[in-house]
C-alpha cells in the first residue's frame, strides 16, 4: 500500500460508451473509486488529460500551431478537472481542482505548497493544465507532479489492463508484461506513456502502475495489489 500516489487519468476514460465528452455515470463511478481509495488511507492527487475534448497533437495535425493547440488541450483538462471535482464532492468527500494554467475565477492555481496542504487535509486534488507548458504530455505532467509532491508511485489508469508487446486491440497475439524497468519500456518503445515520462520516472526512481480503469473498484484493487496490472520500476 502506498502512502501518496498520483493517478494519471486520461480524458478518454471519462467518455464511457459515448464517442466524446463526459459520460455522467462513468465520471460518477470513477469519483466513487477515488473516494474508496482515499478511505484506504492513501493521499490521492489526480492528473487528468483532455483528449475527450481536444488533444494538442490532433490540433497540430489539422494546421493549428502546436503551442496553441497544446494550450487548447490544457483548457480541456480544466473542464475535466471541474467535472471530477464536482463528482467527488457529490460522493460526500472534499476535493480541490488546481490548474497549472492560472484561472483563479474557475479553480485554484496549482502550487506544490497548496496541493500538499490539501492532501494533508485528506482532500483529493485534481490537477489540470498538465505542466502548464506546451510540448509536454499529461503523462509527463503526472510523473512531474508525483516527484515534486514526494509521491510513492504514479498510477496510470488506461483502457487496457497493463502494458502489452503490441496494441491488444489490434494484435491478438499481444502479450502483457507483469513487470518492466523504465529502461526496458523506453528501449522497446512501448507507447503506453511517452519517452519523456518514462525517463523522468527513471531519474526520480518513481514506480509506475499501469492498470485498466474500465471496471468499478479498479483503483482500490490496483492500490491493494489485487487485479491485473503492469508494474514499471527503476
Secondary structure, DSSP 8 states (H G I E B T S, - for coil): --SEEEEEE-GGGGSTTSSSS--HHHHHHHHHHHHHHHTTT-EEEEEE--TTT--HHHHHHTT--HHHHHHHHHHHHHHHHHHHHHHHHHTT--EEEEESS--TTTSEE--HHHHHHHHHTT-EEEEESTTSSTT--HHHHHHHHHHHTT-SEEEEEESSSSEESS-TTT-TT--EESEEEHHHHHHTT-TTS-HHHHHHHHHTT-EEEEEE-SSTTHHHHHHTT-S-EEEEE-
